[in-house]
Amino acid sequence: PATTSAPGQYDEQLLQGLDFLMAELAKRDMTAVLYLNNFWQWSGGMTQYLNWFTGSPAHDPNVSKDYERFMAENATFYTNARAQAEYRNVIAKIVQRTNTVTKKPYRDDPTILSWQLANEPRPGNGKSTPQEKATYVKWIAETAHYIRSLDAHHMVSTGSEGLAGSAQDAQLYLDAHRTPDIAYLTYHLWPANWGWFDPKQPDATWNGMMEKASHYLNMHVDHAKQLGKPIVLEEFGLNRDGGSFDIKASTKVRDRFYDEVFTTLEKRAAAGDPV
């Protein structure tokens, strides 16, 4: 179910469920990163905002198989004034909310680690123009500043995947995280999704995958050092063995991958690097 069924129409019952979740997290001394949008279509996100305000049908790249077209179209969200206005209404609705369970305003709640602009925002597809990249950086800076104007107590993060979500442009990734209103860098690592690993041929593709993955992990920590900010690896993973979705399937390859990732980050953290 969606928190926002139409512009200005918010599901209060669902938001009370979020209140309950936050209260339960607090009892367990846990924290949450609350993201306020999604670049991908599966939860509505930017695609839904464009659908509301342009009248265009929601493009599902899982159906069309045309992810390049989807990403280029979805990035027009950043320049659609009506979509941006409603997005800010949603931000204000959540950030200024008072928890109905704890009676504590969200902006005063230490259970929130940070606000996040969106899940995996991208400037467009891999052929993003300089103008599209500049628009994306401007959107991040201005939206982060808006959130901080409503809540000066919490950090703000982008939700970026790293270079994979930055048209493979390191300068763009740095510029997107340079604004002082973004507290830390983020990145994600999905080797199979990115074509680095074939779960059907694990032995043949393991070494090449790990070479790319190790480089990706370390390179982003170096970028964080360059900006003088911490970085968080928010997401990473592989399917079960053979690419299976069966809960009974083994996870030997994934376990090995997790060990490699944790070991890499542990070494960097032990060396005093900001990860």
VOGUVO-49866 format. One record per residue: residue number from 1; residue in three letters; chain; x, y, z of N, C-alpha, C in turn. Coordinates in steps of 0.001 Angstrom, whole numbers, always signed. Layout:
BEGIN
R num residuo cadena    n.c1    n.c2    n.c3   ca.c1   ca.c2   ca.c3    c.c1    c.c2    c.c3
R NUM     Ala      A       X       Y       Z       X       Y       Z       X       Y       Z
...
# end
This chain:
BEGIN
R num residuo cadena    n.c1    n.c2    n.c3   ca.c1   ca.c2   ca.c3    c.c1    c.c2    c.c3
R   1     Pro      A    +830   -1207      +0      +0      +0      +0    +865   +1259      +0
R   2     Ala      A    +327   +2324    -550   +1090   +3570    -708    +758   +4557    +412
R   3     Thr      A   +1757   +5288    +853   +1497   +6343   +1834    +698   +7468   +1202
R   4     Thr      A    +872   +7660    -126    +207   +8753    -841    -570   +8159   -2009
R   5     Ser      A   -1891   +8154   -1919   -2711   +7543   -2963   -2982   +8502   -4117
R   6     Ala      A   -2861   +9795   -3836   -3048  +10855   -4836   -2445  +12118   -4226
R   7     Pro      A   -2157  +13123   -5041   -1584  +14353   -4470   -2416  +14865   -3294
R   8     Gly      A   -1774  +15004   -2153   -2439  +15523    -962   -3253  +14519    -193
R   9     Gln      A   -3311  +13270    -670   -4113  +12242      -2   -3178  +11209    +632
R  10     Tyr      A   -3069  +11258   +1952   -2116  +10410   +2670   -2871   +9375   +3507
R  11     Asp      A   -2327   +8189   +3563   -2957   +7080   +4280   -2543   +7160   +5753
R  12     Glu      A   -3411   +7740   +6582   -3081   +7940   +7987   -2920   +6605   +8728
R  13     Gln      A   -3697   +5609   +8353   -3566   +4300   +8998   -2176   +3715   +8729
R  14     Leu      A   -1716   +3852   +7506    -391   +3346   +7163    +697   +4143   +7888
R  15     Leu      A    +531   +5452   +7989   +1507   +6281   +8692   +1539   +5948  +10186
R  16     Gln      A    +389   +5565  +10735    +383   +5120  +12132   +1142   +3802  +12267
R  17     Gly      A   +1137   +2991  +11206   +1960   +1781  +11192   +3441   +2131  +11236
R  18     Leu      A   +3809   +3205  +10533   +5196   +3687  +10595   +5521   +4171  +12011
R  19     Asp      A   +4571   +4857  +12629   +4762   +5296  +14020   +5052   +4097  +14926
R  20     Phe      A   +4265   +3046  +14761   +4435   +1831  +15571   +5810   +1214  +15334
R  21     Leu      A   +6192   +1145  +14061   +7507    +594  +13728   +8620   +1392  +14405
R  22     Met      A   +8530   +2720  +14349   +9562   +3560  +14956   +9607   +3356  +16468
R  23     Ala      A   +8444   +3198  +17081   +8393   +2973  +18522   +9034   +1636  +18885
R  24     Glu      A   +8792    +618  +18080   +9372    -705  +18336  +10885    -707  +18111
R  25     Leu      A  +11336     +27  +17105  +12781    +151  +16877  +13455    +784  +18093
R  26     Ala      A  +12818   +1820  +18621  +13386   +2534  +19771  +13540   +1597  +20973
R  27     Lys      A  +12552    +719  +21175  +12618    -226  +22292  +13828   -1151  +22179
R  28     Arg      A  +14268   -1369  +20949  +15362   -2311  +20693  +16685   -1600  +20444
R  29     Asp      A  +16730    -312  +20715  +17942    +484  +20529  +18444    +386  +19087
R  30     Met      A  +17501    +416  +18144  +17823    +391  +16714  +17536   +1759  +16113
R  31     Thr      A  +18119   +2016  +14945  +17849   +3265  +14244  +17419   +2976  +12814
R  32     Ala      A  +16777   +3957  +12194  +16249   +3790  +10843  +16713   +4914   +9929
R  33     Val      A  +16923   +4565   +8672  +17080   +5562   +7620  +15740   +5595   +6882
R  34     Leu      A  +15066   +6716   +6930  +13754   +6831   +6281  +13917   +7518   +4928
R  35     Tyr      A  +13651   +6765   +3872  +13787   +7367   +2547  +12437   +7860   +2050
R  36     Leu      A  +12476   +8976   +1321  +11275   +9757   +1055  +10819   +9715    -401
R  37     Asn      A  +11458   +8879   -1196  +11088   +8728   -2601  +11808   +7505   -3142
R  38     Asn      A  +11566   +7183   -4410  +12231   +6043   -5038  +12411   +6340   -6516
R  39     Phe      A  +13621   +6140   -7021  +13839   +6318   -8463  +13157   +5207   -9252
R  40     Trp      A  +13034   +4030   -8629  +12464   +2882   -9340  +10949   +2832   -9163
R  41     Gln      A  +10302   +2162  -10118   +8847   +2223  -10251   +8099   +1322   -9282
R  42     Trp      A   +8804    +351   -8660   +8084    -692   -7913   +7392    -197   -6660
R  43     Ser      A   +7734    +987   -6160   +6961   +1534   -5034   +6293   +2852   -5418
R  44     Gly      A   +6119   +3082   -6700   +5498   +4339   -7144   +6559   +5373   -7448
R  45     Gly      A   +7006   +6038   -6371   +8152   +6927   -6478   +8040   +7995   -7545
R  46     Met      A   +9180   +8333   -8140   +9237   +9410   -9122   +8355   +9117  -10327
R  47     Thr      A   +8245   +7826  -10679   +7395   +7419  -11794   +5950   +7819  -11537
R  48     Gln      A   +5492   +7627  -10297   +4110   +7954   -9950   +3867   +9458   -9946
R  49     Tyr      A   +4839  +10219   -9426   +4704  +11686   -9474   +4542  +12161  -10916
R  50     Leu      A   +5350  +11634  -11824   +5258  +12037  -13232   +3927  +11609  -13830
R  51     Asn      A   +3460  +10424  -13431   +2170   +9948  -13908   +1051  +10907  -13498
R  52     Trp      A   +1107  +11389  -12259     +93  +12334  -11773    +128  +13663  -12527
R  53     Phe      A   +1311  +14176  -12758   +1416  +15561  -13217   +1716  +15739  -14699
R  54     Thr      A   +2008  +14654  -15414   +2161  +14754  -16864   +1067  +13977  -17590
R  55     Gly      A    +391  +13088  -16846    -642  +12274  -17468     -78  +11099  -18247
R  56     Ser      A   +1236  +10970  -18257   +1862   +9870  -18987   +1649   +8567  -18226
R  57     Pro      A   +1447   +7469  -18933   +1297   +6190  -18232   +2602   +5810  -17562
R  58     Ala      A   +2505   +5174  -16398   +3704   +4744  -15686   +4448   +3716  -16526
R  59     His      A   +5703   +3988  -16805   +6518   +3089  -17617   +7169   +2057  -16702
R  60     Asp      A   +6874    +789  -16942   +7460    -284  -16146   +8561    -950  -16964
R  61     Pro      A   +9828    -709  -16616  +10921   -1287  -17404  +11022   -2802  -17273
R  62     Asn      A  +10385   -3369  -16245  +10351   -4827  -16134   +9509   -5442  -17246
R  63     Val      A   +8580   -4626  -17770   +7731   -5080  -18874   +8369   -4730  -20216
R  64     Ser      A   +8790   -3468  -20359   +9342   -3014  -21636  +10757   -3526  -21886
R  65     Lys      A  +11478   -3843  -20794  +12891   -4239  -20847  +13784   -3098  -21336
R  66     Asp      A  +13221   -1882  -21377  +13979    -720  -21864  +14343    +177  -20675
R  67     Tyr      A  +15369    -224  -19948  +15769    +531  -18761  +16390   +1878  -19127
R  68     Glu      A  +17054   +1947  -20271  +17668   +3214  -20679  +16595   +4288  -20893
R  69     Arg      A  +15538   +3903  -21576  +14428   +4834  -21794  +13772   +5204  -20462
R  70     Phe      A  +13558   +4199  -19620  +12921   +4455  -18329  +13719   +5464  -17510
R  71     Met      A  +15034   +5256  -17416  +15863   +6146  -16592  +15872   +7565  -17145
R  72     Ala      A  +15937   +7691  -18461  +15933   +9028  -19068  +14613   +9745  -18787
R  73     Glu      A  +13504   +9023  -18922  +12188   +9621  -18679  +11995   +9947  -17199
R  74     Asn      A  +12428   +9039  -16332  +12193   +9228  -14906  +12946  +10435  -14357
R  75     Ala      A  +14087  +10746  -14953  +14896  +11873  -14482  +14238  +13221  -14755
R  76     Thr      A  +13189  +13237  -15582  +12467  +14503  -15787  +11707  +14907  -14526
R  77     Phe      A  +11623  +13999  -13568  +11025  +14324  -12266  +11705  +15533  -11636
R  78     Tyr      A  +13020  +15643  -11807  +13781  +16710  -11136  +13415  +18102  -11645
R  79     Thr      A  +12871  +18175  -12856  +12560  +19482  -13439  +11054  +19736  -13567
R  80     Asn      A  +10234  +18800  -13083   +8786  +18991  -13139   +8348  +19747  -11887
R  81     Ala      A   +7968  +20997  -12053   +7684  +21869  -10906   +6552  +21330  -10042
R  82     Arg      A   +5503  +20803  -10647   +4360  +20304   -9870   +4738  +19040   -9105
R  83     Ala      A   +5536  +18180   -9735   +5989  +16974   -9047   +6883  +17339   -7866
R  84     Gln      A   +7755  +18330   -8063   +8639  +18750   -6982   +7856  +19369   -5822
R  85     Ala      A   +6810  +20130   -6145   +5999  +20751   -5094   +5297  +19682   -4253
R  86     Glu      A   +4748  +18658   -4919   +4061  +17604   -4172   +5058  +16762   -3383
R  87     Tyr      A   +6216  +16518   -3964   +7268  +15794   -3253   +7625  +16529   -1964
R  88     Arg      A   +7728  +17838   -2028   +8046  +18600    -818   +6888  +18578    +180
R  89     Asn      A   +5672  +18498    -334   +4526  +18345    +577   +4635  +17032   +1347
R  90     Val      A   +5044  +15971    +644   +5203  +14664   +1286   +6333  +14717   +2309
R  91     Ile      A   +7440  +15342   +1926   +8566  +15492   +2860   +8105  +16188   +4136
R  92     Ala      A   +7401  +17307   +3966   +6934  +18072   +5133   +5977  +17244   +5980
R  93     Lys      A   +5113  +16462   +5312   +4138  +15630   +6012   +4836  +14626   +6932
R  94     Ile      A   +5912  +14017   +6445   +6608  +12992   +7226   +7557  +13615   +8246
R  95     Val      A   +8386  +14540   +7787   +9424  +15108   +8650   +8815  +15882   +9821
R  96     Gln      A   +7675  +16521   +9587   +7042  +17320  +10636   +5999  +16526  +11425
R  97     Arg      A   +5928  +15246  +11180   +4939  +14398  +11846   +5284  +14209  +13323
R  98     Thr      A   +4247  +14034  +14139   +4413  +13626  +15527   +3949  +12184  +15657
R  99     Asn      A   +4787  +11348  +16223   +4488   +9926  +16364   +3272   +9738  +17272
R 100     Thr      A   +2242   +9049  +16767   +1001   +8869  +17522   +1156   +7860  +18657
R 101     Val      A   +2223   +7065  +18626   +2462   +6075  +19678   +3296   +6680  +20803
R 102     Thr      A   +4404   +7306  +20432   +5327   +7850  +21445   +5037   +9304  +21783
R 103     Lys      A   +4211   +9969  +20954   +3888  +11396  +21087   +5120  +12283  +20862
R 104     Lys      A   +6148  +11712  +20281   +7390  +12458  +20043   +7446  +12916  +18584
R 105     Pro      A   +7748  +14188  +18327   +7923  +14622  +16935   +9060  +13863  +16264
R 106     Tyr      A   +8878  +13520  +15005   +9919  +12788  +14290  +11245  +13543  +14304
R 107     Arg      A  +11178  +14852  +14189  +12429  +15614  +14119  +13168  +15652  +15459
R 108     Asp      A  +12522  +15191  +16522  +13178  +15092  +17834  +13500  +13651  +18215
R 109     Asp      A  +13303  +12726  +17289  +13408  +11299  +17616  +14785  +10745  +17224
R 110     Pro      A  +15602  +10338  +18202  +16919   +9786  +17884  +16863   +8404  +17248
R 111     Thr      A  +15663   +7835  +17155  +15517   +6558  +16464  +15782   +6717  +14964
R 112     Ile      A  +15624   +7935  +14463  +15926   +8216  +13066  +17417   +8508  +12943
R 113     Leu      A  +18123   +7693  +12159  +19536   +7949  +11897  +19676   +9087  +10890
R 114     Ser      A  +18913   +8978   +9787  +18949  +10059   +8795  +17717   +9980   +7908
R 115     Trp      A  +17438  +11103   +7266  +16460  +11154   +6185  +17208  +10866   +4882
R 116     Gln      A  +16516  +10248   +3934  +17141   +9978   +2641  +16259  +10509   +1515
R 117     Leu      A  +16896  +11193    +572  +16137  +11838    -508  +15334  +10821   -1299
R 118     Ala      A  +15955   +9698   -1629  +15263   +8679   -2423  +16089   +7404   -2424
R 119     Asn      A  +15435   +6311   -2735  +16163   +5073   -2982  +16783   +5145   -4375
R 120     Glu      A  +18105   +5098   -4436  +18871   +5011   -5670  +18526   +6067   -6719
R 121     Pro      A  +18547   +7349   -6336  +18317   +8388   -7352  +19429   +8378   -8396
R 122     Arg      A  +19063   +8606   -9638  +20031   +8660  -10742  +19799   +9935  -11560
R 123     Pro      A  +20841  +10423  -12241  +20683  +11629  -13050  +19968  +11361  -14363
R 124     Gly      A  +19715  +10111  -14652  +19150   +9666  -15921  +19803   +8344  -16253
R 125     Asn      A  +20009   +8080  -17541  +20668   +6828  -17905  +22173   +7034  -18064
R 126     Gly      A  +22843   +6050  -18637  +24292   +6118  -18758  +24786   +7180  -19716
R 127     Lys      A  +23878   +7771  -20481  +24252   +8817  -21443  +23784  +10199  -20975
R 128     Ser      A  +23660  +10381  -19669  +23179  +11654  -19129  +24033  +12814  -19635
R 129     Thr      A  +23373  +13889  -19999  +24062  +15069  -20519  +24618  +15899  -19366
R 130     Pro      A  +25564  +16802  -19645  +26059  +17702  -18598  +24930  +18474  -17920
R 131     Gln      A  +23914  +18872  -18698  +22788  +19604  -18129  +21985  +18730  -17176
R 132     Glu      A  +21762  +17488  -17562  +21028  +16565  -16695  +21802  +16310  -15401
R 133     Lys      A  +23105  +16196  -15511  +23931  +15980  -14321  +23889  +17192  -13399
R 134     Ala      A  +23952  +18376  -13984  +23893  +19601  -13184  +22536  +19727  -12493
R 135     Thr      A  +21468  +19354  -13206  +20118  +19386  -12632  +20023  +18451  -11436
R 136     Tyr      A  +20608  +17285  -11577  +20596  +16272  -10517  +21335  +16770   -9274
R 137     Val      A  +22505  +17338   -9451  +23287  +17863   -8331  +22524  +18993   -7636
R 138     Lys      A  +21907  +19855   -8423  +21130  +20971   -7880  +19940  +20451   -7088
R 139     Trp      A  +19267  +19417   -7615  +18118  +18831   -6922  +18536  +18258   -5575
R 140     Ile      A  +19654  +17567   -5535  +20137  +16999   -4272  +20418  +18098   -3266
R 141     Ala      A  +21151  +19117   -3683  +21532  +20195   -2770  +20306  +20930   -2236
R 142     Glu      A  +19371  +21247   -3114  +18201  +22028   -2704  +17238  +21204   -1855
R 143     Thr      A  +17057  +19927   -2193  +16143  +19086   -1413  +16721  +18791     -39
R 144     Ala      A  +18015  +18512     +14  +18661  +18279   +1310  +18562  +19519   +2189
R 145     His      A  +18740  +20667   +1584  +18650  +21923   +2342  +17223  +22129   +2855
R 146     Tyr      A  +16245  +21773   +2035  +14841  +21907   +2457  +14554  +21007   +3660
R 147     Ile      A  +15021  +19765   +3615  +14800  +18855   +4744  +15463  +19406   +6005
R 148     Arg      A  +16677  +19909   +5862  +17390  +20465   +7009  +16698  +21720   +7550
R 149     Ser      A  +15991  +22439   +6683  +15253  +23620   +7149  +14067  +23215   +8019
R 150     Leu      A  +13555  +21996   +7822  +12440  +21479   +8621  +12934  +20747   +9864
R 151     Asp      A  +14153  +20200   +9773  +14688  +19372  +10848  +16209  +19519  +10880
R 152     Ala      A  +16678  +20332  +11785  +18123  +20580  +11888  +18821  +19537  +12756
R 153     His      A  +18046  +18607  +13336  +18614  +17634  +14276  +19171  +16386  +13598
R 154     His      A  +18655  +16062  +12420  +19013  +14798  +11787  +19873  +14985  +10550
R 155     Met      A  +20642  +13947  +10257  +21433  +13928   +9040  +20539  +13687   +7827
R 156     Val      A  +21053  +14050   +6652  +20386  +13773   +5381  +21367  +13025   +4491
R 157     Ser      A  +20863  +12017   +3790  +21680  +11220   +2873  +20999  +11160   +1506
R 158     Thr      A  +21756  +10764    +480  +21198  +10771    -878  +20481   +9478   -1238
R 159     Gly      A  +21044   +8330    -827  +20540   +7033   -1285  +21214   +6555   -2550
R 160     Ser      A  +22268   +7250   -2983  +22970   +6916   -4220  +23602   +5538   -4166
R 161     Glu      A  +23628   +4870   -5333  +24307   +3579   -5460  +25817   +3745   -5611
R 162     Gly      A  +26292   +4971   -5790  +27692   +5183   -6113  +27849   +5415   -7596
R 163     Leu      A  +28989   +5024   -8152  +29235   +5268   -9567  +28227   +4552  -10463
R 164     Ala      A  +27715   +3399  -10014  +26729   +2662  -10807  +25462   +3488  -11019
R 165     Gly      A  +25178   +4395  -10091  +24005   +5253  -10203  +24349   +6678  -10573
R 166     Ser      A  +25597   +6876  -11019  +26077   +8224  -11349  +26656   +8278  -12756
R 167     Ala      A  +26087   +7471  -13661  +26550   +7417  -15049  +28051   +7129  -15119
R 168     Gln      A  +28569   +6406  -14117  +29991   +6050  -14020  +30884   +7290  -14018
R 169     Asp      A  +30364   +8378  -13485  +31062   +9667  -13473  +31464   +9991  -12032
R 170     Ala      A  +32747   +9822  -11734  +33219  +10044  -10359  +33030  +11491   -9931
R 171     Gln      A  +33243  +12424  -10850  +33075  +13836  -10506  +31629  +14133  -10145
R 172     Leu      A  +30710  +13537  -10867  +29284  +13712  -10561  +28967  +13159   -9175
R 173     Tyr      A  +29489  +11981   -8867  +29258  +11368   -7554  +29788  +12262   -6440
R 174     Leu      A  +30968  +12796   -6628  +31547  +13707   -5633  +30705  +14974   -5503
R 175     Asp      A  +30337  +15555   -6626  +29558  +16803   -6600  +28201  +16601   -5926
R 176     Ala      A  +27608  +15426   -6138  +26292  +15139   -5560  +26348  +15068   -4039
R 177     His      A  +27526  +14720   -3493  +27662  +14569   -2040  +28434  +15720   -1395
R 178     Arg      A  +28754  +16711   -2179  +29615  +17791   -1682  +28863  +18793    -797
R 179     Thr      A  +27579  +18994   -1065  +26811  +19986    -298  +26880  +19687   +1202
R 180     Pro      A  +27050  +20703   +2039  +27145  +20459   +3487  +25873  +19876   +4091
R 181     Asp      A  +24758  +19955   +3378  +23516  +19398   +3906  +23435  +17883   +3748
R 182     Ile      A  +24341  +17289   +2975  +24459  +15826   +2884  +25567  +15403   +3831
R 183     Ala      A  +25216  +14607   +4843  +26146  +14316   +5936  +27151  +13218   +5596
R 184     Tyr      A  +26747  +12263   +4771  +27635  +11147   +4455  +27311  +10609   +3072
R 185     Leu      A  +28271   +9916   +2483  +28092   +9308   +1178  +27434   +7943   +1334
R 186     Thr      A  +26757   +7489    +283  +26169   +6153    +279  +26593   +5417    -986
R 187     Tyr      A  +26593   +4090    -904  +26769   +3285   -2114  +26208   +1893   -1917
R 188     His      A  +25941   +1232   -3051  +25345     -90   -3079  +26198    -983   -3967
R 189     Leu      A  +26077   -2307   -3808  +26883   -3248   -4588  +26043   -4462   -4961
R 190     Trp      A  +25666   -4558   -6244  +24837   -5667   -6735  +25492   -6300   -7972
R 191     Pro      A  +26495   -7161   -7770  +27290   -7676   -8890  +26489   -8437   -9958
R 192     Ala      A  +25516   -9246   -9534  +24748  -10003  -10525  +23856   -9068  -11331
R 193     Asn      A  +23224   -8121  -10644  +22354   -7152  -11326  +23128   -6350  -12368
R 194     Trp      A  +24388   -6101  -12080  +25206   -5264  -12964  +25972   -6068  -14008
R 195     Gly      A  +25698   -7375  -14073  +26312   -8200  -15095  +27732   -8632  -14806
R 196     Trp      A  +28170   -8497  -13550  +29532   -8894  -13185  +29615  -10371  -12809
R 197     Phe      A  +28484  -10973  -12509  +28486  -12332  -11965  +27301  -13109  -12505
R 198     Asp      A  +27548  -14349  -12880  +26494  -15238  -13358  +26310  -16359  -12342
R 199     Pro      A  +25207  -16351  -11586  +24995  -17392  -10568  +24897  -18791  -11152
R 200     Lys      A  +24671  -18879  -12455  +24624  -20197  -13106  +26035  -20702  -13406
R 201     Gln      A  +27000  -19769  -13412  +28398  -20126  -13654  +29276  -19499  -12568
R 202     Pro      A  +29081  -19887  -11319  +29772  -19217  -10224  +31289  -19338  -10268
R 203     Asp      A  +31801  -20514  -10619  +33253  -20693  -10637  +33903  -19872  -11751
R 204     Ala      A  +33253  -19831  -12892  +33823  -19139  -14054  +33775  -17620  -13904
R 205     Thr      A  +32824  -17117  -13121  +32652  -15654  -13046  +33030  -15072  -11691
R 206     Trp      A  +33429  -15928  -10736  +33736  -15442   -9390  +34910  -14460   -9368
R 207     Asn      A  +36047  -14850   -9945  +37246  -14019   -9846  +37054  -12645  -10485
R 208     Gly      A  +36448  -12635  -11654  +36200  -11356  -12323  +35268  -10481  -11513
R 209     Met      A  +34251  -11107  -10934  +33302  -10360  -10101  +33991   -9767   -8883
R 210     Met      A  +34786  -10567   -8194  +35413  -10081   -6965  +36441   -8992   -7248
R 211     Glu      A  +37100   -9075   -8383  +38049   -8019   -8749  +37316   -6686   -8911
R 212     Lys      A  +36190   -6727   -9615  +35393   -5508   -9806  +34786   -5038   -8479
R 213     Ala      A  +34277   -5989   -7686  +33615   -5634   -6430  +34602   -5015   -5445
R 214     Ser      A  +35786   -5590   -5330  +36798   -5049   -4414  +37212   -3647   -4820
R 215     His      A  +37395   -3473   -6135  +37744   -2142   -6629  +36633   -1140   -6314
R 216     Tyr      A  +35386   -1559   -6527  +34239    -682   -6286  +34145    -303   -4809
R 217     Leu      A  +34317   -1286   -3934  +34249   -1031   -2490  +35312     -33   -2057
R 218     Asn      A  +36534    -265   -2484  +37648    +577   -2039  +37645   +1966   -2676
R 219     Met      A  +37308   +2024   -3951  +37299   +3303   -4659  +36347   +4297   -4009
R 220     His      A  +35188   +3815   -3560  +34212   +4732   -2959  +34659   +5217   -1579
R 221     Val      A  +35367   +4375    -837  +35929   +4832    +437  +36944   +5941    +167
R 222     Asp      A  +37716   +5789    -907  +38679   +6834   -1277  +37967   +8137   -1638
R 223     His      A  +36843   +8036   -2322  +36062   +9236   -2646  +35567   +9923   -1371
R 224     Ala      A  +35141   +9129    -404  +34670   +9699    +862  +35802  +10439   +1570
R 225     Lys      A  +36977   +9845   +1566  +38140  +10504   +2170  +38422  +11832   +1472
R 226     Gln      A  +38247  +11844    +167  +38486  +13062    -612  +37552  +14190    -181
R 227     Leu      A  +36296  +13827    +154  +35322  +14834    +583  +35373  +15102   +2082
R 228     Gly      A  +36089  +14254   +2828  +36152  +14432   +4273  +34854  +14088   +4973
R 229     Lys      A  +34129  +13099   +4399  +32865  +12652   +4990  +32890  +11130   +5125
R 230     Pro      A  +32064  +10573   +6025  +31953   +9111   +6098  +31176   +8567   +4898
R 231     Ile      A  +31284   +7248   +4692  +30503   +6581   +3656  +29862   +5329   +4248
R 232     Val      A  +28658   +5019   +3813  +27930   +3839   +4285  +27606   +2939   +3093
R 233     Leu      A  +28024   +1672   +3185  +27583    +677   +2209  +26203    +218   +2653
R 234     Glu      A  +25169    +713   +1994  +23790    +485   +2452  +23228    -861   +1998
R 235     Glu      A  +23579   -1259    +803  +23011   -2483    +228  +24101   -3256    -483
R 236     Phe      A  +24058   -4567    -361  +24868   -5426   -1211  +24296   -6824   -1124
R 237     Gly      A  +24571   -7646   -2128  +24084   -9010   -2029  +24204   -9798   -3310
R 238     Leu      A  +23903  -11072   -3165  +23786  -12009   -4284  +22574  -12901   -4021
R 239     Asn      A  +22080  -13505   -5091  +21015  -14496   -4937  +21543  -15726   -4216
R 240     Arg      A  +20637  -16619   -3852  +21044  -17932   -3371  +21756  -18672   -4515
R 241     Asp      A  +22413  -19741   -4169  +23204  -20485   -5153  +22358  -20845   -6373
R 242     Gly      A  +22968  -20675   -7537  +22279  -20958   -8796  +21257  -19916   -9177
R 243     Gly      A  +21199  -18804   -8435  +20200  -17775   -8706  +18820  -18160   -8205
R 244     Ser      A  +18748  -19133   -7316  +17468  -19667   -6848  +16763  -18699   -5894
R 245     Phe      A  +15435  -18729   -5921  +14624  -17994   -4951  +14009  -18948   -3910
R 246     Asp      A  +14361  -20211   -4000  +13839  -21212   -3069  +14535  -21062   -1721
R 247     Ile      A  +13750  -20907    -663  +14326  -20703    +675  +15168  -21893   +1122
R 248     Lys      A  +14993  -23045    +496  +15775  -24229    +852  +17110  -24292    +106
R 249     Ala      A  +17289  -23414    -868  +18528  -23429   -1658  +19706  -22989    -805
R 250     Ser      A  +20882  -23512   -1101  +22082  -23187    -323  +22560  -21759    -612
R 251     Thr      A  +23433  -21260    +263  +23947  -19887    +130  +25477  -19867    +231
R 252     Lys      A  +26130  -20924    -226  +27584  -21003     -73  +28287  -19868    -804
R 253     Val      A  +27866  -19570   -2017  +28515  -18512   -2795  +28239  -17147   -2165
R 254     Arg      A  +27002  -16940   -1762  +26665  -15666   -1134  +27416  -15478    +185
R 255     Asp      A  +27522  -16535    +970  +28255  -16450   +2235  +29714  -16062   +1979
R 256     Arg      A  +30291  -16644    +949  +31672  -16337    +591  +31788  -14862    +177
R 257     Phe      A  +30811  -14407    -577  +30792  -13005   -1019  +30669  -12064    +183
R 258     Tyr      A  +29754  -12376   +1087  +29586  -11541   +2283  +30884  -11460   +3079
R 259     Asp      A  +31566  -12601   +3202  +32821  -12630   +3940  +33849  -11694   +3295
R 260     Glu      A  +33915  -11721   +1979  +34857  -10853   +1257  +34518   -9375   +1473
R 261     Val      A  +33226   -9047   +1389  +32810   -7652   +1553  +33098   -7162   +2969
R 262     Phe      A  +32678   -7931   +3962  +32895   -7525   +5359  +34383   -7407   +5683
R 263     Thr      A  +35186   -8344   +5163  +36620   -8294   +5416  +37248   -7049   +4816
R 264     Thr      A  +36838   -6711   +3599  +37363   -5509   +2934  +37044   -4256   +3742
R 265     Leu      A  +35790   -4125   +4158  +35388   -2915   +4888  +35995   -2890   +6285
R 266     Glu      A  +36134   -4064   +6887  +36737   -4141   +8219  +38185   -3654   +8176
R 267     Lys      A  +38896   -4046   +7133  +40287   -3614   +6985  +40368   -2093   +6807
R 268     Arg      A  +39486   -1554   +5983  +39506    -101   +5767  +39150    +656   +7045
R 269     Ala      A  +38152    +158   +7766  +37759    +814   +9022  +38879    +731  +10061
R 270     Ala      A  +39538    -437  +10126  +40631    -612  +11093  +41793    +313  +10787
R 271     Ala      A  +41943    +674   +9511  +43017   +1579   +9105  +42642   +3041   +9340
R 272     Gly      A  +41445   +3262   +9884  +41011   +4624  +10187  +40257   +5309   +9055
R 273     Asp      A  +39914   +4552   +8024  +39172   +5131   +6901  +37692   +5302   +7275
R 274     Pro      A  +37012   +6282   +6664  +35668   +6694   +7133  +34543   +5829   +6587
R 275     Val      A  +34599   +4514   +6817  +33549   +3628   +6287  +32912   +2863   +7444
# end
